[in-house]
Amino acid sequence: MSAIPTLFGDGIIDVHVANGVARITLGAATGQKDAKPVPSGMLVVPVMQLPALARVLGEVTRQVEARAREAMQQAQAAARPADAEAAPAADQVSGAFRFNG
């Protein structure tokens, strides 16, 4: 099995559509204040597949947001002791969660 390239992008720099193909230039932040993102790769998608891609990304976004809200609610519930002797867990980070699946 061959390795596939991994692209990282903090955002989208440019989208160019020509000849039935969308070319999406991804950008990564340089870490410097007020610096423009540096192109990190290009995602090339047939225009006919853009709606399906958008639906999948939208669904992933909804799932991540739901899990983040759920983790935040659990952290807040843990911070509120049920009785006077209960104390919040010191090693919990509010809003931290893992998304596997």
Sequence and secondary structure as in RCSB ss.txt:
>XXXX:A:sequence
MSAIPTLFGDGIIDVHVANGVARITLGAATGQKDAKPVPSGMLVVPVMQLPALARVLGEVTRQVEARAREAMQQA
QAAARPADAEAAPAADQVSGAFRFNG
>XXXX:A:secstr
         SEEEEEEEETTEEEEEEEE  SSTT   EEEEEEEEEGGGHHHHHHHHHHHHHHHHHHHHHHHHHH
HHHHS SSTT    TT  TT      
